[in-house]
Amino acid sequence: MASGPELIKKSFEKDVLKRAVNNTSDDPCSCGLYKYYSQKCGCIYKSVYLKCGKTISEKTGRPILCGLGRGRNVKVQDALVPFYCKNCRERGVRWNDKVGKGNEHQQGEAQDDGEKGEEIK
């Protein structure tokens, strides 16, 4: 019996470490922006930056995204968030189920909800 995606409600910082995926370069790393999607509306619920720690900022001495990780977006496919995204909640979609019916964004469309991704070192 196959089970569906795992439901994640909190602790994205810890969860993203479990789901880290190395790129396919000669020097593999897991840097990138990991995107968690809503189970309810299909929109991006949360974006989390993961830094592998191989590249350190000369200014701050802190880990930064590696060169190949800067533009890398990873869709977390084996986990979903059991809540509506911020935009759908603000529009009241959870009460009238208007997702994907001509609203400002379509189901599954990437959107900027005004929040920056969290940084994980």
Accessible surface in RSA format (square Angstrom, percent):
REM  Atomic radii and reference values for relative SASA: ProtOr
REM  Chains: A
REM  Algorithm: Lee & Richards
REM  Probe-radius: 1.40
REM  Slices: 20
REM RES _ NUM      All-atoms   Total-Side   Main-Chain    Non-polar    All polar
REM                ABS   REL    ABS   REL    ABS   REL    ABS   REL    ABS   REL
RES MET A   1   243.22 126.0 154.74 102.4  88.48 210.7 129.49 110.1 113.73 150.7
RES ALA A   2   105.04  96.6  65.83 101.6  39.21  89.2  75.04 105.7  30.00  79.5
RES SER A   3   108.77  91.9  75.45 100.7  33.32  76.8  50.43 107.4  58.33  81.7
RES GLY A   4    58.39  72.0   0.00   N/A  58.39  72.0  30.32  83.2  28.07  62.9
RES PRO A   5    66.89  48.7  48.35  44.1  18.54  67.4  53.73  44.4  13.16  81.8
RES GLU A   6    82.39  47.3  71.33  54.0  11.05  26.3  40.52  78.4  41.87  34.2
RES LEU A   7    83.32  46.4  60.97  43.6  22.35  56.2  60.97  42.8  22.35  60.1
RES ILE A   8    12.48   7.1  11.41   8.5   1.07   2.6  12.48   9.0   0.00   0.0
RES LYS A   9   131.93  64.4 113.41  69.6  18.52  44.1  56.45  50.8  75.48  80.4
RES LYS A  10   159.66  77.9 150.61  92.4   9.05  21.5  96.11  86.5  63.55  67.7
RES SER A  11    52.42  44.3  41.06  54.8  11.36  26.2  20.45  43.5  31.97  44.8
RES PHE A  12    13.55   6.8  13.38   8.3   0.17   0.4  13.38   8.1   0.17   0.5
RES GLU A  13    70.94  40.7  69.71  52.7   1.22   2.9  36.57  70.7  34.37  28.1
RES LYS A  14   153.69  75.0 149.52  91.7   4.17   9.9  94.63  85.2  59.06  62.9
RES ASP A  15     8.41   5.9   5.98   6.0   2.43   5.7   7.13  16.8   1.28   1.3
RES VAL A  16     0.00   0.0   0.00   0.0   0.00   0.0   0.00   0.0   0.00   0.0
RES LEU A  17    99.23  55.3  81.46  58.3  17.77  44.7  82.05  57.6  17.18  46.2
RES LYS A  18   143.04  69.8 103.08  63.2  39.96  95.1  80.76  72.7  62.28  66.3
RES ARG A  19    27.81  11.7  17.31   8.8  10.50  25.0  13.66  18.7  14.15   8.6
RES ALA A  20    44.03  40.5  18.49  28.5  25.54  58.1  18.72  26.4  25.31  67.0
RES VAL A  21    78.12  51.4  74.71  67.6   3.41   8.2  78.12  67.9   0.00   0.0
RES ASN A  22    92.19  63.6  74.65  72.1  17.54  42.2  13.73  33.0  78.46  75.8
RES ASN A  23    22.86  15.8  13.60  13.1   9.26  22.3  17.20  41.4   5.66   5.5
RES THR A  24   144.37 102.7 110.05 111.6  34.31  81.8  82.88 111.3  61.49  93.0
RES SER A  25    36.95  31.2  15.05  20.1  21.91  50.5  25.57  54.4  11.38  15.9
RES ASP A  26   157.68 110.5 121.37 120.8  36.31  85.9  43.39 102.1 114.30 114.0
RES ASP A  27    97.49  68.3  89.55  89.1   7.94  18.8  35.93  84.6  61.56  61.4
RES PRO A  28    58.28  42.5  54.75  49.9   3.53  12.8  54.75  45.2   3.53  22.0
RES CYS A  29     6.36   4.8   3.33   3.7   3.04   7.1   4.09  10.4   2.27   2.4
RES SER A  30    15.83  13.4  15.33  20.5   0.49   1.1   3.18   6.8  12.64  17.7
RES CYS A  31     0.00   0.0   0.00   0.0   0.00   0.0   0.00   0.0   0.00   0.0
RES GLY A  32     0.00   0.0   0.00   N/A   0.00   0.0   0.00   0.0   0.00   0.0
RES LEU A  33    29.09  16.2  28.67  20.5   0.41   1.0  28.67  20.1   0.41   1.1
RES TYR A  34     0.30   0.1   0.30   0.2   0.00   0.0   0.30   0.2   0.00   0.0
RES LYS A  35    34.33  16.7  34.33  21.1   0.00   0.0   7.73   7.0  26.60  28.3
RES TYR A  36     0.00   0.0   0.00   0.0   0.00   0.0   0.00   0.0   0.00   0.0
RES TYR A  37    28.48  13.3  28.48  16.2   0.00   0.0  10.93   8.2  17.55  21.6
RES SER A  38     2.90   2.5   0.00   0.0   2.90   6.7   0.00   0.0   2.90   4.1
RES GLN A  39    90.26  50.5  65.38  47.8  24.88  59.2  18.03  38.4  72.23  54.8
RES LYS A  40   109.83  53.6  82.57  50.7  27.25  64.9  29.90  26.9  79.92  85.1
RES CYS A  41     0.10   0.1   0.00   0.0   0.10   0.2   0.10   0.3   0.00   0.0
RES GLY A  42    17.30  21.3   0.00   N/A  17.30  21.3  14.66  40.2   2.64   5.9
RES CYS A  43     0.00   0.0   0.00   0.0   0.00   0.0   0.00   0.0   0.00   0.0
RES ILE A  44    12.31   7.0  10.82   8.1   1.49   3.6  10.82   7.8   1.49   4.0
RES TYR A  45    51.55  24.1  40.98  23.3  10.57  27.5  11.63   8.7  39.92  49.2
RES LYS A  46    47.66  23.2  42.83  26.3   4.83  11.5  17.05  15.3  30.60  32.6
RES SER A  47    26.75  22.6  19.39  25.9   7.37  17.0  10.27  21.9  16.48  23.1
RES VAL A  48     0.00   0.0   0.00   0.0   0.00   0.0   0.00   0.0   0.00   0.0
RES TYR A  49    62.32  29.1  62.32  35.5   0.00   0.0  22.72  17.1  39.60  48.8
RES LEU A  50     4.52   2.5   4.52   3.2   0.00   0.0   4.52   3.2   0.00   0.0
RES LYS A  51    20.63  10.1  17.74  10.9   2.89   6.9   6.18   5.6  14.45  15.4
RES CYS A  52    43.83  33.2   8.20   9.1  35.62  83.7  14.35  36.3  29.48  31.8
RES GLY A  53    30.57  37.7   0.00   N/A  30.57  37.7  14.74  40.5  15.83  35.4
RES LYS A  54   115.83  56.5  79.57  48.8  36.26  86.3  76.86  69.2  38.97  41.5
RES THR A  55    43.87  31.2  40.44  41.0   3.43   8.2  30.55  41.0  13.32  20.1
RES ILE A  56    87.48  49.8  69.39  51.7  18.09  43.6  69.39  50.0  18.09  49.1
RES SER A  57    19.88  16.8  14.67  19.6   5.20  12.0   7.16  15.2  12.71  17.8
RES GLU A  58   183.70 105.5 142.32 107.7  41.38  98.5  63.69 123.2 120.01  98.0
RES LYS A  59   201.10  98.1 161.62  99.2  39.47  94.0 111.09 100.0  90.00  95.9
RES THR A  60    92.92  66.1  60.17  61.0  32.75  78.0  64.98  87.3  27.93  42.2
RES GLY A  61    50.00  61.7   0.00   N/A  50.00  61.7  25.82  70.9  24.18  54.2
RES ARG A  62   147.33  61.9 146.96  74.9   0.37   0.9  27.36  37.4 119.98  72.7
RES PRO A  63    28.34  20.7  26.56  24.2   1.78   6.5  26.56  21.9   1.78  11.0
RES ILE A  64    56.73  32.3  56.49  42.1   0.24   0.6  56.71  40.8   0.02   0.1
RES LEU A  65    24.06  13.4  21.73  15.5   2.33   5.8  21.73  15.3   2.33   6.3
RES CYS A  66    15.38  11.6  15.38  17.2   0.00   0.0  10.43  26.4   4.94   5.3
RES GLY A  67    52.15  64.3   0.00   N/A  52.15  64.3  27.09  74.4  25.06  56.1
RES LEU A  68   115.10  64.1 100.64  72.0  14.45  36.3 102.63  72.1  12.47  33.5
RES GLY A  69     0.64   0.8   0.00   N/A   0.64   0.8   0.01   0.0   0.63   1.4
RES ARG A  70   142.48  59.8 117.48  59.9  25.00  59.5  52.77  72.1  89.71  54.4
RES GLY A  71    68.62  84.6   0.00   N/A  68.62  84.6  42.84 117.5  25.78  57.7
RES ARG A  72    44.38  18.6  35.66  18.2   8.72  20.8  24.68  33.7  19.69  11.9
RES ASN A  73    92.53  63.8  64.62  62.4  27.91  67.2  16.97  40.9  75.56  73.0
RES VAL A  74    21.62  14.2  18.61  16.8   3.01   7.3  21.62  18.8   0.00   0.0
RES LYS A  75   116.05  56.6  99.90  61.3  16.14  38.4  44.57  40.1  71.48  76.1
RES VAL A  76     6.07   4.0   0.97   0.9   5.10  12.3   4.89   4.2   1.19   3.2
RES GLN A  77   135.27  75.6 113.03  82.6  22.24  53.0  35.22  75.0 100.05  75.9
RES ASP A  78    83.56  58.5  76.71  76.3   6.85  16.2  41.71  98.2  41.85  41.7
RES ALA A  79     0.00   0.0   0.00   0.0   0.00   0.0   0.00   0.0   0.00   0.0
RES LEU A  80    43.46  24.2  43.46  31.1   0.00   0.0  43.46  30.5   0.00   0.0
RES VAL A  81     0.00   0.0   0.00   0.0   0.00   0.0   0.00   0.0   0.00   0.0
RES PRO A  82    17.82  13.0  12.55  11.4   5.27  19.2  12.55  10.4   5.27  32.8
RES PHE A  83    80.97  40.5  78.62  48.7   2.35   6.1  80.97  49.1   0.00   0.0
RES TYR A  84    36.21  16.9  34.29  19.5   1.91   5.0  15.97  12.0  20.23  24.9
RES CYS A  85     1.41   1.1   1.41   1.6   0.00   0.0   1.41   3.6   0.00   0.0
RES LYS A  86    69.79  34.0  67.86  41.6   1.92   4.6  33.12  29.8  36.66  39.1
RES ASN A  87    39.11  27.0  37.78  36.5   1.33   3.2   7.81  18.8  31.30  30.3
RES CYS A  88     0.30   0.2   0.30   0.3   0.00   0.0   0.00   0.0   0.30   0.3
RES ARG A  89    78.38  32.9  72.03  36.7   6.35  15.1  21.75  29.7  56.62  34.3
RES GLU A  90   123.19  70.7  84.49  63.9  38.70  92.1  46.88  90.7  76.31  62.3
RES ARG A  91    71.30  29.9  41.60  21.2  29.70  70.7  45.90  62.7  25.40  15.4
RES GLY A  92    13.98  17.2   0.00   N/A  13.98  17.2  13.23  36.3   0.74   1.7
RES VAL A  93     2.17   1.4   2.17   2.0   0.00   0.0   2.17   1.9   0.00   0.0
RES ARG A  94   108.42  45.5  87.72  44.7  20.70  49.3  19.07  26.1  89.35  54.2
RES TRP A  95   177.48  71.2 144.40  69.9  33.08  77.7 119.89  63.9  57.59  93.4
RES ASN A  96    73.44  50.6  50.76  49.1  22.68  54.6  32.39  77.9  41.05  39.7
RES ASP A  97    87.32  61.2  82.03  81.6   5.29  12.5  29.54  69.5  57.78  57.6
RES LYS A  98   102.84  50.2 102.84  63.1   0.00   0.0  51.63  46.5  51.21  54.5
RES VAL A  99    30.32  20.0  17.36  15.7  12.96  31.2  17.93  15.6  12.40  33.6
RES GLY A 100    31.95  39.4   0.00   N/A  31.95  39.4   7.37  20.2  24.58  55.0
RES LYS A 101   152.57  74.4 118.98  73.0  33.60  80.0  87.65  78.9  64.92  69.2
RES GLY A 102    69.91  86.2   0.00   N/A  69.91  86.2  33.22  91.2  36.69  82.2
RES ASN A 103    33.29  23.0  20.38  19.7  12.91  31.1   2.88   6.9  30.41  29.4
RES GLU A 104   140.02  80.4 101.82  77.0  38.20  90.9  72.27 139.8  67.74  55.3
RES HIS A 105    13.36   7.3  10.75   7.5   2.61   6.7   8.30   8.6   5.06   5.9
RES GLN A 106    81.35  45.5  81.33  59.4   0.02   0.0  46.77  99.5  34.58  26.2
RES GLN A 107   111.67  62.4  90.22  65.9  21.45  51.1  17.62  37.5  94.05  71.3
RES GLY A 108    39.74  49.0   0.00   N/A  39.74  49.0  20.85  57.2  18.89  42.3
RES GLU A 109    83.64  48.0  74.24  56.2   9.39  22.4  36.46  70.5  47.17  38.5
RES ALA A 110    62.43  57.4  43.18  66.6  19.25  43.8  43.51  61.3  18.93  50.1
RES GLN A 111    35.44  19.8  11.51   8.4  23.93  57.0  20.56  43.8  14.88  11.3
RES ASP A 112   124.95  87.5  92.56  92.1  32.39  76.6  42.65 100.4  82.30  82.1
RES ASP A 113    30.46  21.3  21.08  21.0   9.38  22.2   8.73  20.6  21.72  21.7
RES GLY A 114    67.81  83.6   0.00   N/A  67.81  83.6  35.48  97.4  32.33  72.4
RES GLU A 115    98.57  56.6  78.00  59.0  20.57  49.0  33.74  65.3  64.83  52.9
RES LYS A 116   188.35  91.9 164.64 101.0  23.72  56.5 114.60 103.2  73.75  78.6
RES GLY A 117    13.19  16.3   0.00   N/A  13.19  16.3   0.67   1.8  12.52  28.0
RES GLU A 118    49.13  28.2  42.52  32.2   6.61  15.7  33.94  65.6  15.19  12.4
RES GLU A 119   108.84  62.5  83.81  63.4  25.03  59.6  19.69  38.1  89.15  72.8
RES ILE A 120    14.60   8.3  13.89  10.4   0.71   1.7  14.60  10.5   0.00   0.0
RES LYS A 121   130.27  63.6  86.51  53.1  43.76 104.2  63.43  57.1  66.84  71.2
END  Absolute sums over single chains surface
CHAIN  1 A     7772.5       5831.1       1941.5       3922.3       3850.2
END  Absolute sums over all chains
TOTAL          7772.5       5831.1       1941.5       3922.3       3850.2
